[in-house]
């Protein structure tokens, strides 16, 4: 039986930051589940950069069904956690059920991959204090306020926590996360 990986997300998550790890981890033989506030079809978004804009733009992205509601997740059944970015983490960090899930992963030192705005979730459960991380560069002050040392790098590995800035860093992000998974939870 393949180890299970949990992706936690919601509406307005960045399409690529959900679907790239979902497909890449399945490609490696892991069983991957997507959890959200409720079992429903999620509406993802596409963040991109336009000339003349000071920040990224947002357009509707793919839709995808959530396999589980946060209230249905049993963290002990999962080998690792993936936290995509987009706007979803801004409101998901207020979800008590999700905070319980996140805390369980950090308390048991299971591998966690976070990207872009995803570290807003780990900050909400005090999972960044004393750690080195990267995130979308606009979150540098948020990461410092959460007690982390921010590094503007393609990917940062601190123990079992692997972070990346945004979807252009996917390859390095998943390469480092898979090194940890293959050591702790190989598929064969």
N, C-alpha and C positions, 0 to 999 in steps of 0.2 A: 504494500500500500504506500503510495507516494506521500511524502510530507505535505501538509497543507499550509498555504500562505494566505494571509488575510490582507485585503486592501480596504481601507476605510475612506469613504468619500461621500459626496452628496451632489446636489444640483450646483452648477457653476464651477465644477472642478475642471481643470484644464484637460481637454480630451487626450492629448498625447501623454500626459503624465499619469493617466489612469491606464490607457490601453497599451502603451509600450511595455511597462512592467508586467501587465496582465499576460500579454502574448509572449514576452521573453521568458518569463518564469514557467509558463506552460510548455514552451519549447524545450526547456531543461528537464521537464518531467514532473514538475510540481503541480499539485492540485491547487487552484487559485479561486478564492471566493471574494466577492465584492459585498461589503456591508455598508449600509446607509441608515439614515434615521428611520426609514420604513422600506419595506419591500415594494418597489415601484420602478417605473421606467425613469431613469435619471436623465437630466438634460445637461450635457457637458458644454463647455465653451472652448473657443480657440483664442488664445492671446497671441498677438503679433505686433510688430512694430511698423509704424507708418512714418514716412518722412514728415517732419514738421511737428510731430506729437512729442510732448515731454515724457510720456509714459506709454505703456503698451495699450493697444486697443482690444476690445472684446467683441467677438462675433459668436453666434450660435454654433455649436459643434455637434458631435454625435450624441445619440441617445443610447442608453445601455441599461439593461435591467439589473437591479440590485438582487443578489442571491439571498441576502439576509437583512433583517433589521438589526440595529445595534443591540437591542434587547434580547435577541436570539443567539448572540455570539457567546461561545464558551472559549475564552482565550487559551485554556490549557490544551485545546485540540489543534492549535496552530503553532507551527515551528517559527514563523517570522511574520512581520508586519510591514506593509508598505503604506506610506502616507503621501498621496499626491498633493499638488498645490492647486492653483486657481483661486477663486474667491471662496470656495467651499469652507476652507479652514476658518475663515473669519467668523462664520456663524456656528460651525460644528464644535468649536472649542467650548461653547456653552452647553453642550449636550452631556448630561450627567452619565448616561449609559456609555457613551464613547469615552469619557474621561476614565471610567472604571476599566474599560478595555485597555486603554493606553497605559494606565498605571500597572496593570497586570503584566504587560510585556516588559516594562522597564524594571519592575520589581524582580522578575525572573531572568533579567539580562538576556532576553531573546533578541535575535537580530531585528533591527528596525532600519528601514530605508525611508528617508524623507527628502522631499524636493520642493523648491520654490517657496510657497507660503505654508507648506506642510508643517514646518517647525513651529508655527503658531499653536498647533495642537500639542506638540511635545512640551512647549513652554507652559501650557495651561496645566500640566500635571507635574511641573517642576522637574522635567526630564532633561533639561539642558544645563542645569547648574554645574559649573566646573568642567564642562565639556568643550571641545573644539567642534565647530560646525560651520557650514556655509548655508546660504539660503538665497532667495532672490535679493540682490544687493540693497534694495530699498528697505529691507528688514534688518539691516545691520544694527541699528539702535535697539530694536525689539529683542534681538538675540543677546545683546549686551545686557539689557534690562533683565533678561531671564537668567543671567549669570554665566552665559557662554562666552567663549572667545571666538569671535567671528573671523573667518578667513575667506577672502574673495578668491575662491579656487573652484575649478571644475567639479571636484568632489573632495570631501573630507571624511576620513575614517577615524573614529574615536571609539575604540573597543568594538562593540557590536552595532554601533550607530553609524550609518553611512548617509551623508547628506550631499545634495547637489543644488546648484543655483536655479536651473530651469531646464526646460526640455532640450535645448541644444547640448546639454551635458549628459544626456541619457546613456550613451555608450560607456563612458567612464563610470557613471553611477552604478549601472547594473553590473559591470565587470567587477567592481569592488564588492558589491553586495553578494554576487554569486560566489566569490572567493570564500566569504564567510559562510554562506549557506552550504557550499560543498564540503566545508570542514565540519560544521556543526550538524548539518542535516542533509547528507547526500541522498540522491534519489535512488541510488542502487547500492 
